[in-house]
Amino acid sequence: MADRLTPEQRRLNMSRVRSKNSAAELAVRRSLHAHGFRFRLHRSDLPGKPDVVMPRHRAVVFVNGCFWHGHDCQLFRLPATRTDFWTAKITANRLRDERVINDLAKLGWRIAVVWECALRGRGRLDGETLSTQLATFTTGSMTRETISGVLSRWGTPQALTGLPAAEVSQTE
């Protein structure tokens, strides 16, 4: 299927996709701030420039867009055009994410990843659930946390901790 937009229109649309201060990132920051947490943003001295850094708790939070990071949820769909390009791009993003998380862990940081599907879409979490999970991670001792929407791509229950649907018991 051909792209409905001209190359110039597509370029304009893509140039407006935010990498910092997205709506999802602002929602996570509001939630943390409402719980009394103070933080720094996009520290360039840390691998991957985490979206939120809480030095006091030695914790960082990444807010990942489901499309750009290839999350297995209802918000991700591989484009029908230029599939080789998009597959390579998303795979490279996932590999970079994995490398950055490992580098941060080696430096002693605790890492949380909040997926866009936790904040919007049919399976989004309510604000209180998201806030509670972020606060629990921040003050707790878990080294890694993943927060995603309640539904997987196929509409089956998914653990609130973001385990892939295949790892979740079908009896839940």
Secondary structure, 3 states (H helix, E strand, C coil): CCCCCCHHHHHHHHHCCCCCCCHHHHHHHHHHHHCCCCCEECCCCCCCCCCEEEHHHCEEEEEECCCCCCCCCCCCCCCCCCHHHHHHHHHHHHHHHHHHHHHHHHCCCEEEEEEHHHCCCCCCCCHHHHHHHHHHHHHCCCCEEEECCCECCCCCECCCCCCCHHHCCCCC
